[in-house]
Amino acid sequence: QVQLVESGGGLVHPGGSLRLSCAASGNIFSIRAMGWYRQAPGRQRELVADITSRGTTNYADSAKGRFTISRDSAKNTVYLQMNSLKPEDTAVYYCYVAYGAAVRMDLWGKGTRVTVSS
């Protein structure tokens, strides 16, 4: 069974840092991309950042300059280093993986909560 396991969320003060991790396990193959979305209370889920199998990265404007996405292909793991966190970064962060050679399949994690508050 393919699954994603996220970790690293928590409570942090404004200006602080967190590192999220997401590991894919099971019969997963031909990973196309991995990344992070977030959903704040009362708002739609939005892309934070993603990274393709070739290492191409894409960031939301709100994440540029503060967040860094990276991956360990050998471990099927993606990381999100978040620095200079702001209260508006408070949300549940969801990891996703797009995989499959001929047919794309998407898998989502259960989410990890990030709270930025003084």
C-alpha positions in Angstrom: 0.0 0.0 0.0 1.4 3.4 -1.0 1.3 6.0 1.7 2.8 9.3 2.6 4.0 10.1 6.1 4.5 13.7 7.1 6.3 15.1 10.1 7.8 18.3 11.4 4.8 20.5 12.1 4.2 22.3 15.3 4.0 25.7 17.0 6.7 28.3 16.3 7.1 32.0 17.1 7.0 34.5 14.3 10.4 34.7 12.6 11.1 31.1 13.6 11.8 28.1 11.4 10.4 24.6 10.8 11.4 21.7 8.6 8.7 19.5 7.2 9.4 16.0 5.9 7.3 13.7 3.8 8.3 10.1 3.0 6.6 8.0 0.4 6.5 4.3 1.0 5.0 1.2 -0.7 4.8 0.3 -4.3 5.4 3.8 -5.7 7.2 4.2 -8.9 8.1 6.7 -11.6 7.7 9.7 -9.3 7.0 12.8 -11.4 6.9 15.4 -8.6 6.5 15.9 -4.9 5.4 18.9 -3.1 3.5 20.8 -0.4 0.1 22.5 -0.3 -1.4 24.2 2.6 -4.9 25.1 3.8 -5.6 27.8 6.3 -9.0 28.0 8.1 -11.7 29.3 5.8 -9.4 29.3 2.8 -8.9 27.0 -0.2 -5.9 24.7 -0.4 -3.0 26.4 -2.2 0.3 25.3 -3.5 3.3 26.1 -1.4 6.1 24.5 -3.4 6.9 21.5 -5.5 9.9 19.8 -7.1 10.0 17.6 -10.2 11.9 14.4 -10.7 14.5 16.5 -12.5 14.9 18.8 -9.6 12.9 21.7 -11.0 11.3 23.7 -8.3 8.3 25.9 -8.2 7.2 28.2 -5.3 4.2 30.2 -4.5 5.0 34.0 -4.3 4.3 33.9 -0.6 7.0 31.2 -0.1 9.8 32.7 -2.3 12.8 33.7 -0.4 11.7 32.1 2.8 10.9 28.4 2.0 13.2 25.9 0.3 12.0 22.6 -1.1 14.4 19.7 -1.5 14.2 16.0 -2.0 16.1 12.8 -1.4 15.2 10.6 -4.4 16.8 7.5 -2.8 14.5 7.8 0.1 11.4 9.1 -1.8 11.4 11.9 0.6 10.7 15.6 0.2 11.5 18.4 2.6 10.2 21.9 3.1 12.5 24.2 5.1 10.5 27.2 6.3 12.3 30.2 7.6 11.1 33.6 8.7 7.7 32.2 9.4 4.8 34.6 9.7 1.4 34.2 11.4 -0.2 34.0 7.9 1.8 30.8 7.3 -0.4 29.1 9.9 -2.2 26.2 8.1 -2.3 22.5 7.7 0.4 21.5 5.3 -0.3 18.6 3.0 2.3 16.6 1.1 1.6 15.1 -2.3 3.3 12.9 -4.8 2.5 12.6 -8.5 3.7 9.3 -9.9 3.2 6.7 -12.6 4.8 6.2 -16.0 1.9 6.0 -18.5 -0.9 7.2 -16.2 -0.4 9.9 -13.6 -1.6 9.1 -10.1 -1.7 11.5 -7.2 -1.4 10.6 -3.5 -1.9 13.0 -0.6 -0.7 12.8 3.0 -3.0 13.4 5.9 -1.5 16.8 6.7 0.7 18.3 9.5 -0.4 21.4 11.3 1.9 24.5 11.4 1.0 27.3 13.9 2.9 30.5 13.9 2.0 32.6 16.9 3.6 34.6 19.7 
